[in-house]
Amino acid sequence: MFAVVKIAGQQFKVQKDQTLYVPHVDGNSGDKLEFAEVLLVDNNGSLSVGSTIKATVKAEILDQVQGDKVIAFKMKRRKGFRKKHGHRTHYTKIRISDIA
């Protein structure tokens, strides 16, 4: 059984007991989450799509983490212009506990 759920504006294919990194969701470690915006559910070959779905996906926050450092470097040759900017994107590590 799997579901396609919309989390923080992105779509994820999830299964029970799966661990994944999603864009930052407010909360602390151990908090429970519930996602009601389920787009597709496959229940052993029985496919449900669209507004007929009355399913929710329950998850638990495991950790708040940061991604790898991304460097944006701008330079104009022969002008002496150099600009270096870096950032790390925030992610939330969650475990899917149930698809109901």
N, C-alpha and C positions, 0 to 999 in steps of 0.2 A: 504494500500500500504506500502510495506517495501522493504528495500534493504540491501544487505550485501556489506560492503565497507571496504577497507583496509586502515587503518590509522596508520601510524608510525610502520608498520610491523605487526600489529595485525588486525584480522578481527572482525567487529562489525555488528550486525543486528540492523538497525536503522529505525525509523519511524519519520514522521513529528512531530515537537514540542516535541521531546524526549530530555531529558537532560542526558548526560553521561560523565563519566570521562575517558579520553584517556591518553596514555603516552604523555609526554611533547611535545608540539608543540609551536614553537616560535610565539610570538605575544602578544598584550596587550588586556585588556578588551575592548570589543566592536568591535574588528577587525573581518572582514569577512573571512571565509575560503571556499575553494572549493576543493572537493576531486573527482578526475577524475577516480580513480581506483575502479570502481564498479564491483563486481563479480557476483551479482545476483540481479534481480529486479522482484518483484511480484506485478502486477498491477491488483488487483481484480480477481485473479485466472489465469491470463495470465503470465506465467513464462518465463523470459529471462535469459539465462545463457551464460557465455563465452564472446568471442570477438565480438559477434553481438550486445552487449549493447552499446548504445551511450548515457548513462546517466551520470549526475553529481549530487553530493550531496553537498548542500550549508549549511554552519553552521556559527555560531557566537560564539566567545570566550566570556565566562562569567567571568572566573576567572582562575588564576594560583594558584594551591594549592599543599600541600604536604600530602603524605599518613601517616599512623601510623608509629611509630618508630619500626624498626626491629633490634633486638639485636643478634649478633653472638658472642657466648662465647666459647672459647677454653680452655681446661684445661688438663694437664697431671698429673695424681695422683702421689703422693709421690715425685714429682720433684720440686714443687714450681712454676710451669709454669702456668700462667693464662693470658689470653688475651681477652679483651672485646672490641668489635667494634660494632657501631650502625650506621644506616643510615635511611633517610626518602626519599622515592621515590617521584619525582616530577610528578604531573599530571596536565592536562588542563581540565577544566570543560567547555563543549560546549553544545549548543542547536542546534539541527537540524532544519533549517528553511525551507528547500525545497528539494524535490527529483525531478529533472527535467530530 
